[in-house]
C-alpha cells in the first residue's frame, strides 16, 4: 500500500475519533473522558484479537465455516484454558464486543419497529435499561479469566477506570446507558480492519492520537503522562546507537522507570520491531489510572502479555524490577522536580542505587534520584536517555555533588539542550541527559538544539523531515551526537577538567557559545553617515531660513 493511501486512512481515522470525542465527552470533559474511549477501544481490540486467533486456527485446520463469535458459550468453554495460556485472557462469545454491538443494534431496530407498529415515539430499547450492568459483568469476567495464570497481573484492574455507573456519564441510568451505547456504536463502526493486517496500526495509532489530543487540551494533568512522538523517537534512537554510531538492530530489553502511558517503550517496537526487543518491555508508573492506560497501550500495539511487565508503585522507594535489571536501553521522561522521601528515609542512603554518589537528591527535587536509579539499572553496554528539568544542570548543594560523581566517574555521554514549548503542559526548554557506563573517551558532548524545531500551532515540535518543506531536526541532532566533535554555535566536546573548573555546571550554554545574530555596526562608517546627515540638515535649514526671510520682505 502506498504512503499516500496510508495517510488517507490515518486522516479518516483521526477525523472519526475527533468527531466521537466532540460528540460524546459532554459532561465528561477533557482528560477524564479518554478512559471511556480508550477502554472501549481496548474491549473491541481484545475481542477481535481472540476471535481472529481462534478462527485462523480452525480455518488452517480446514474448518472454513467456523466463526467463534457464533458458537455457543458452552462450546467455547472447551478452549478456555488453552486461550488463557496462549493469549492471557478469555472472552465468551456472548460477551464479545462485536456481539454486544449486534445486540444493541438489534434492540434499537426492534424498538423502532414496535414504535412504528404502535404509532408511538421510540422510547427505549431493552438494552438501554441494563447496558451498564452488562458491560460491568463482561469486564469483570475478562479480568477474572486470567486469575491464577501467568497473565493475572497484566489484566488485573484493567477496566477499573471505565466507571459505567459514573454520574459524569449522565444523571440517570438511562441517560448514562444511552451515552455508553453511542460510544460502543461509534467505536464499533470505526473502520479499523483486521488488527494484524491493518496497514496503519489502527488500534495503536488511535491510542496515540487520543492521548496526544487529550494531553494537549489537558494542561499538566495530561501532558505529564505523555511524551510527544518526535521526542520519543529521538530518545529511542539515541539509546540504540552503539559506540561506533551504528544503530542496533536488537536489544535485550527496554525500561522506563516513569513509564506514563508507555509511548516511549513502544517506540522501540516501531523502530526495531517488537520481536527484536528480545526479552520484553518493562516499566513502572505511580499513577493508577495511567498505569492501567499503559497496559492497555501495550495490548493495543499487539505486545503479548508475556512480553511486557508494567508495574504500579513508586519507583524511587519501591522499585518492582530488581530481578530484571540490568537493561540495555533505558528511556524516560520522569516528573520534573517532584518531592520524595529522600533523607527522611534513613534506608535510602544505603540503597545501592543511590549510595555510590554519597548523597541523596534533595527531598524537594527528586530529579537526580531518577537519574541515579537509571544509572544503577543500566547494563554495562547500555545507554540511558533521560529528559531533565534544566535547573538540575546548575543548581548547587546535593545536586552539584551528584553531578560531580557522574562526571568524575565518566558516566555522562552527552547533554542536549532542547527547544522550549515541546511538551504538553509546560513551555520550559528541557534537556536530555545521556548516560553510559562504557564510554569511548573521558569527554562530555554538549549539543545546543534549542533552534532545532518547527512551529506547530501553539507549540513547537522536532521536525522529522516527512514533508518536503520540513527540516529533519531529529536527524540533525543525531548526526551531531554521532559525530561527537565541536561545531561552533552548535556543539562542544568538553574535557573533564574543564567541567570541573566550571564547578560541574552542565548547562549547555556554559560550553556552547550562542551565535550573536545582531547586526554588526561599523562605528566609523556610522559616524560618517551621521556627519553627512547633520551637514545636509544644516544646508536645508539655511535654505528654509532664506525662503522665510524673502517671504517676510514681500509682505
ChimeraX attribute file (.defattr): number of C-alpha atoms within 10 A of each C-alpha:
attribute: neighborCount
match mode: 1-to-1
recipient: residues
	/A:1	7
	/A:2	8
	/A:3	10
	/A:4	9
	/A:5	12
	/A:6	15
	/A:7	12
	/A:8	13
	/A:9	17
	/A:10	19
	/A:11	12
	/A:12	14
	/A:13	20
	/A:14	17
	/A:15	11
	/A:16	17
	/A:17	21
	/A:18	14
	/A:19	11
	/A:20	16
	/A:21	19
	/A:22	11
	/A:23	12
	/A:24	19
	/A:25	20
	/A:26	14
	/A:27	11
	/A:28	16
	/A:29	15
	/A:30	18
	/A:31	20
	/A:32	18
	/A:33	19
	/A:34	22
	/A:35	20
	/A:36	22
	/A:37	24
	/A:38	22
	/A:39	19
	/A:40	20
	/A:41	22
	/A:42	22
	/A:43	23
	/A:44	20
	/A:45	23
	/A:46	23
	/A:47	20
	/A:48	19
	/A:49	18
	/A:50	20
	/A:51	18
	/A:52	17
	/A:53	15
	/A:54	17
	/A:55	18
	/A:56	16
	/A:57	13
	/A:58	15
	/A:59	13
	/A:60	9
	/A:61	9
	/A:62	10
	/A:63	12
	/A:64	12
	/A:65	9
	/A:66	15
	/A:67	16
	/A:68	20
	/A:69	23
	/A:70	11
	/A:71	13
	/A:72	12
	/A:73	15
	/A:74	10
	/A:75	12
	/A:76	17
	/A:77	15
	/A:78	10
	/A:79	12
	/A:80	16
	/A:81	15
	/A:82	13
	/A:83	19
	/A:84	20
	/A:85	14
	/A:86	16
	/A:87	17
	/A:88	23
	/A:89	26
	/A:90	27
	/A:91	24
	/A:92	21
	/A:93	23
	/A:94	17
	/A:95	20
	/A:96	24
	/A:97	25
	/A:98	20
	/A:99	15
	/A:100	22
	/A:101	19
	/A:102	14
	/A:103	15
	/A:104	21
	/A:105	16
	/A:106	15
	/A:107	17
	/A:108	19
	/A:109	13
	/A:110	14
	/A:111	18
	/A:112	18
	/A:113	13
	/A:114	14
	/A:115	15
	/A:116	12
	/A:117	9
	/A:118	10
	/A:119	9
	/A:120	10
	/A:121	11
	/A:122	14
	/A:123	11
	/A:124	15
	/A:125	17
	/A:126	15
	/A:127	21
	/A:128	21
	/A:129	15
	/A:130	12
	/A:131	21
	/A:132	21
	/A:133	14
	/A:134	13
	/A:135	20
	/A:136	16
	/A:137	12
	/A:138	20
	/A:139	19
	/A:140	15
	/A:141	16
	/A:142	23
	/A:143	22
	/A:144	16
	/A:145	22
	/A:146	23
	/A:147	16
	/A:148	10
	/A:149	13
	/A:150	13
	/A:151	22
	/A:152	18
	/A:153	17
	/A:154	24
	/A:155	20
	/A:156	17
	/A:157	17
	/A:158	22
	/A:159	23
	/A:160	16
	/A:161	16
	/A:162	21
	/A:163	15
	/A:164	21
	/A:165	16
	/A:166	13
	/A:167	14
	/A:168	16
	/A:169	23
	/A:170	18
	/A:171	11
	/A:172	12
	/A:173	19
	/A:174	17
	/A:175	15
	/A:176	21
	/A:177	22
	/A:178	21
	/A:179	20
	/A:180	22
	/A:181	19
	/A:182	15
	/A:183	20
	/A:184	22
	/A:185	17
	/A:186	15
	/A:187	19
	/A:188	18
	/A:189	10
	/A:190	14
	/A:191	12
	/A:192	19
	/A:193	14
	/A:194	15
	/A:195	20
	/A:196	12
	/A:197	10
	/A:198	12
	/A:199	17
	/A:200	21
	/A:201	19
	/A:202	24
	/A:203	25
	/A:204	19
	/A:205	16
	/A:206	22
	/A:207	24
	/A:208	18
	/A:209	17
	/A:210	20
	/A:211	25
	/A:212	19
	/A:213	18
	/A:214	22
	/A:215	25
	/A:216	21
	/A:217	16
	/A:218	18
	/A:219	15
	/A:220	14
	/A:221	16
	/A:222	21
	/A:223	22
	/A:224	20
	/A:225	24
	/A:226	25
	/A:227	25
	/A:228	20
	/A:229	16
	/A:230	17
	/A:231	21
	/A:232	21
	/A:233	22
	/A:234	21
	/A:235	26
	/A:236	26
	/A:237	20
	/A:238	22
	/A:239	25
	/A:240	25
	/A:241	19
	/A:242	14
	/A:243	15
	/A:244	9
	/A:245	15
	/A:246	10
	/A:247	14
	/A:248	13
	/A:249	12
	/A:250	17
	/A:251	19
	/A:252	16
	/A:253	23
	/A:254	29
	/A:255	30
	/A:256	27
	/A:257	28
	/A:258	24
	/A:259	29
	/A:260	30
	/A:261	26
	/A:262	29
	/A:263	22
	/A:264	27
	/A:265	28
	/A:266	23
	/A:267	20
	/A:268	25
	/A:269	18
	/A:270	11
	/A:271	15
	/A:272	19
	/A:273	14
	/A:274	21
	/A:275	13
	/A:276	17
	/A:277	19
	/A:278	14
	/A:279	17
	/A:280	22
	/A:281	25
	/A:282	24
	/A:283	28
	/A:284	25
	/A:285	25
	/A:286	16
	/A:287	16
	/A:288	16
	/A:289	20
	/A:290	21
	/A:291	26
	/A:292	26
	/A:293	25
	/A:294	25
	/A:295	22
	/A:296	28
	/A:297	22
	/A:298	24
	/A:299	20
	/A:300	26
	/A:301	20
	/A:302	20
	/A:303	19
	/A:304	17
	/A:305	21
	/A:306	15
	/A:307	17
	/A:308	21
	/A:309	20
	/A:310	23
	/A:311	24
	/A:312	19
	/A:313	16
	/A:314	16
	/A:315	20
	/A:316	20
	/A:317	15
	/A:318	11
	/A:319	15
	/A:320	19
	/A:321	18
	/A:322	9
	/A:323	6
	/A:324	13
	/A:325	15
	/A:326	22
	/A:327	26
	/A:328	21
	/A:329	28
	/A:330	31
	/A:331	26
	/A:332	28
	/A:333	25
	/A:334	23
	/A:335	18
	/A:336	17
	/A:337	17
	/A:338	12
	/A:339	14
	/A:340	19
	/A:341	16
	/A:342	21
	/A:343	14
	/A:344	9
	/A:345	11
	/A:346	10
	/A:347	10
	/A:348	18
	/A:349	18
	/A:350	13
	/A:351	13
	/A:352	12
	/A:353	19
	/A:354	23
	/A:355	13
	/A:356	16
	/A:357	18
	/A:358	12
	/A:359	19
	/A:360	24
	/A:361	27
	/A:362	20
	/A:363	17
	/A:364	12
	/A:365	17
	/A:366	23
	/A:367	24
	/A:368	20
	/A:369	23
	/A:370	23
	/A:371	26
	/A:372	23
	/A:373	18
	/A:374	26
	/A:375	26
	/A:376	18
	/A:377	22
	/A:378	23
	/A:379	20
	/A:380	15
	/A:381	15
	/A:382	25
	/A:383	29
	/A:384	32
	/A:385	28
	/A:386	23
	/A:387	25
	/A:388	26
	/A:389	18
	/A:390	19
	/A:391	16
	/A:392	22
	/A:393	19
	/A:394	17
	/A:395	16
	/A:396	15
	/A:397	11
	/A:398	16
	/A:399	24
	/A:400	19
	/A:401	19
	/A:402	25
	/A:403	24
	/A:404	19
	/A:405	17
	/A:406	19
	/A:407	22
	/A:408	16
	/A:409	12
	/A:410	19
	/A:411	20
	/A:412	23
	/A:413	25
	/A:414	24
	/A:415	26
	/A:416	23
	/A:417	24
	/A:418	25
	/A:419	22
	/A:420	18
	/A:421	18
	/A:422	24
	/A:423	24
	/A:424	23
	/A:425	17
	/A:426	14
	/A:427	13
	/A:428	14
	/A:429	16
	/A:430	21
	/A:431	26
	/A:432	23
	/A:433	20
	/A:434	25
	/A:435	26
	/A:436	22
	/A:437	19
	/A:438	15
	/A:439	17
	/A:440	10
	/A:441	9
	/A:442	16
	/A:443	22
	/A:444	23
	/A:445	24
	/A:446	29
	/A:447	29
	/A:448	25
	/A:449	22
	/A:450	15
	/A:451	13
	/A:452	19
	/A:453	23
	/A:454	18
	/A:455	12
	/A:456	11
	/A:457	7
	/A:458	6
	/A:459	15
	/A:460	17
	/A:461	22
	/A:462	28
	/A:463	22
	/A:464	18
	/A:465	13
	/A:466	9
	/A:467	9
	/A:468	7
	/A:469	8
	/A:470	13
	/A:471	17
	/A:472	18
	/A:473	21
	/A:474	22
	/A:475	16
	/A:476	15
	/A:477	21
	/A:478	17
	/A:479	12
	/A:480	20
	/A:481	21
	/A:482	16
	/A:483	12
	/A:484	20
	/A:485	16
	/A:486	16
	/A:487	13
	/A:488	11
	/A:489	16
	/A:490	21
	/A:491	24
	/A:492	24
	/A:493	17
	/A:494	18
	/A:495	14
	/A:496	17
	/A:497	14
	/A:498	13
	/A:499	19
	/A:500	14
	/A:501	9
	/A:502	13
	/A:503	15
	/A:504	25
	/A:505	21
	/A:506	27
	/A:507	20
	/A:508	25
	/A:509	14
	/A:510	14
	/A:511	22
	/A:512	21
	/A:513	14
	/A:514	13
	/A:515	9
	/A:516	8
	/A:517	6
	/A:518	6
	/A:519	6
	/A:520	7
	/A:521	8
	/A:522	8
	/A:523	9
	/A:524	9
	/A:525	10
	/A:526	11
	/A:527	11
	/A:528	11
	/A:529	12
	/A:530	12
	/A:531	12
	/A:532	12
	/A:533	12
	/A:534	12
	/A:535	12
	/A:536	12
	/A:537	12
	/A:538	12
	/A:539	12
	/A:540	12
	/A:541	12
	/A:542	12
	/A:543	12
	/A:544	12
	/A:545	12
	/A:546	12
	/A:547	11
	/A:548	11
	/A:549	11
	/A:550	11
	/A:551	10
	/A:552	9
	/A:553	7
	/A:554	6
	/A:555	5
